[in-house]
Amino acid sequence: MAEPRQKPDFSQERAAHRAGEAPVAGADEVGRGPWAGPVVACAVVLDPARVPEGLDDSKRLSAMQRERLFEIICATAEVSLAFAPPTRIDGHNIRQATLWALARAVAGLPCAPRLVLVDGNDLPPVPCAARTIIGGDGLVASIAAASIVAKVTRDRLMASLGAAHPGYGFERHMGYGTPEHSQALATLGACRHHRTTFAPVRARLALGMATPEAAE
């Protein structure tokens, strides 16, 4: 029988508190892979006395679970969001834009953290101690919380872009590269929310489809 999967807990934050490294922030992002929309980064400092139950990697939760936890996290923790728009992604590259957004999210926290725990293996430029944790959104409570808030925020934003730009299906695929999205690009061209340096979008523009400005 398979071992039960470990769920995120507050042990790493608690150890940091004992070492005098409080406040501790967890940081994560969502939206590196889509063809459209921003990268959304989030930093969260959880209240040790009110760590929400049910935290997990946002990808392992249903939309209803994410929405419920989003409300709890925002009501009980310090939360900061930052957005790297397509213009920054195209102007710098996805890695640099992501690190910039993560650093901005950390800088936006009401109280500056002494330690930041970051999902993945790439450290953003933050003015304090920081550690990367591969798979951190499935291991560390504050990173899981950041992943949930970032995911819900981005999904809501993409739904609003879907209403503003009918035909692309943003509200369904959230900007990711699905057959529906590919067909919409072929039919409509790119809009200003597309990442023009990403290969599928660049290919459509090379065929003479609408530019981001012309599609508005």
C-alpha positions in Angstrom: 0.0 0.0 0.0 1.3 3.4 -0.9 2.5 5.7 1.9 0.0 8.6 2.6 1.2 11.8 0.8 2.7 14.4 3.1 0.6 17.6 3.3 2.1 21.0 3.8 2.7 21.9 7.5 4.1 24.8 9.5 7.2 23.0 10.8 9.8 25.0 8.7 8.2 28.3 9.7 8.1 27.2 13.4 11.8 26.2 13.3 12.7 29.6 11.8 10.7 31.3 14.5 12.7 29.4 17.2 15.9 30.5 15.4 14.8 34.2 15.6 14.0 34.5 11.9 10.4 35.7 12.2 8.5 36.9 10.3 8.7 34.1 7.8 7.1 34.5 4.4 6.2 31.9 1.8 6.3 32.9 -1.8 5.0 31.3 -5.0 3.8 32.2 -8.4 1.4 31.0 -11.0 1.3 31.6 -14.8 4.8 30.9 -16.2 3.5 28.6 -18.9 0.5 30.3 -20.5 0.5 32.1 -23.8 -1.5 35.0 -22.4 -2.0 36.9 -19.2 0.4 37.9 -16.4 2.5 35.9 -14.0 1.0 36.4 -10.6 3.3 36.2 -7.6 2.2 36.1 -4.0 3.9 36.3 -0.6 2.2 35.2 2.6 3.1 35.5 6.2 0.8 33.1 8.2 -0.3 33.8 11.7 1.2 30.8 13.8 -2.0 30.8 15.9 -4.3 30.7 12.9 -2.7 28.4 10.2 -5.7 27.4 8.0 -6.6 23.7 7.8 -6.5 22.0 4.4 -3.6 23.9 2.9 -2.1 22.2 -0.1 -0.5 22.8 -3.5 -3.1 24.8 -5.3 -3.0 22.3 -8.2 -4.2 19.5 -5.9 -7.3 21.4 -4.7 -10.6 21.9 -6.4 -11.7 25.3 -7.4 -14.2 25.3 -4.5 -11.5 24.4 -2.0 -9.2 27.1 -3.4 -11.9 29.7 -3.1 -12.7 28.8 0.5 -9.0 28.8 1.5 -8.4 32.0 -0.4 -11.0 33.8 1.8 -9.5 32.3 5.0 -5.9 33.1 4.1 -6.8 36.7 3.2 -8.7 37.1 6.5 -6.0 35.7 8.8 -2.6 36.3 7.2 -0.5 39.1 5.7 -0.8 38.8 1.9 0.9 40.6 -0.9 0.5 40.2 -4.7 2.5 41.3 -7.7 1.9 41.0 -11.4 4.4 40.6 -14.3 2.4 41.6 -17.4 3.1 40.3 -20.9 5.1 43.4 -21.8 7.6 42.6 -19.0 7.7 39.0 -19.9 8.4 39.8 -23.5 10.8 42.6 -22.7 12.9 40.6 -20.2 12.1 36.8 -20.4 9.8 34.6 -18.4 12.4 33.8 -15.7 13.4 37.4 -15.0 9.8 38.6 -15.1 8.9 35.9 -12.6 11.7 36.7 -10.2 10.8 40.4 -10.4 7.2 39.7 -9.5 8.2 37.5 -6.6 10.5 40.2 -5.3 7.8 42.8 -5.6 5.3 40.6 -3.8 7.8 40.1 -0.9 8.5 43.9 -0.8 4.7 44.6 -0.6 4.2 42.8 2.7 3.1 45.0 5.6 6.0 43.8 7.8 9.3 43.0 6.1 10.1 39.3 6.6 13.4 38.1 7.9 13.2 34.8 5.9 11.5 34.0 2.7 10.8 30.4 1.7 10.3 30.2 -2.1 8.9 27.4 -4.2 11.2 26.0 -6.8 14.9 26.4 -7.2 15.4 30.0 -8.2 15.8 32.8 -5.7 14.3 36.3 -6.3 16.3 39.3 -5.3 15.0 40.0 -1.8 16.7 42.0 0.9 16.7 39.3 3.5 17.6 35.6 4.0 15.8 33.3 1.5 15.7 29.6 0.7 14.3 27.7 -2.2 12.3 24.5 -1.7 11.6 22.3 -4.7 7.9 21.2 -4.4 7.5 23.7 -1.5 3.9 24.3 -2.3 3.2 20.7 -1.3 5.4 20.8 1.8 5.4 24.3 3.5 2.2 25.8 4.7 3.1 29.4 3.9 4.1 28.5 0.3 1.0 26.5 -0.1 -1.0 29.5 1.0 0.8 31.7 -1.5 0.1 29.3 -4.3 -3.6 29.3 -3.5 -3.9 33.1 -3.4 -1.9 33.5 -6.6 -3.9 30.8 -8.4 -7.3 32.2 -7.4 -6.3 35.7 -8.2 -5.0 34.8 -11.6 -8.0 32.7 -12.5 -10.3 35.5 -11.6 -8.3 37.9 -13.7 -8.3 35.6 -16.7 -12.1 35.2 -16.4 -12.4 39.0 -16.6 -10.1 39.1 -19.6 -12.3 36.4 -21.2 -15.3 38.7 -20.8 -13.4 41.6 -22.2 -12.0 39.7 -25.2 -14.7 37.2 -26.2 -13.6 34.4 -28.5 -10.3 33.5 -26.9 -11.8 31.3 -24.1 -9.5 32.8 -21.5 -12.1 32.1 -18.8 -11.8 28.4 -19.6 -8.1 27.7 -20.4 -6.7 30.7 -18.3 -4.3 31.5 -21.2 -2.7 28.1 -21.4 -1.9 26.4 -24.7 -5.0 24.4 -25.4 -6.5 23.4 -28.8 -9.2 26.0 -28.2 -6.6 28.7 -27.6 -4.6 27.7 -30.6 -7.7 27.8 -32.8 -8.6 31.2 -31.4 -5.2 32.5 -32.3 -5.5 31.2 -35.8 -8.9 32.9 -36.2 -8.5 36.1 -34.2 -4.8 36.7 -34.0 -3.2 37.9 -30.8 -4.6 40.5 -28.4 -2.5 42.8 -26.2 -2.6 40.2 -23.4 -0.7 37.6 -25.4 3.0 37.0 -24.9 4.4 37.7 -28.3 7.8 36.1 -27.6 6.2 32.7 -26.8 6.6 30.5 -29.9 2.9 29.8 -30.7 2.0 33.5 -30.5 5.1 34.5 -32.4 4.3 32.0 -35.1 0.8 33.5 -35.6 2.2 37.0 -35.8 4.8 35.9 -38.3 1.9 34.7 -40.5 0.6 38.2 -40.6 -2.1 37.8 -38.1 -3.3 40.8 -36.0 -0.7 42.5 -33.8 -1.6 43.1 -30.1 -2.6 46.7 -30.9 -4.6 45.9 -34.0 -6.6 43.2 -32.2 -8.0 45.7 -29.7 
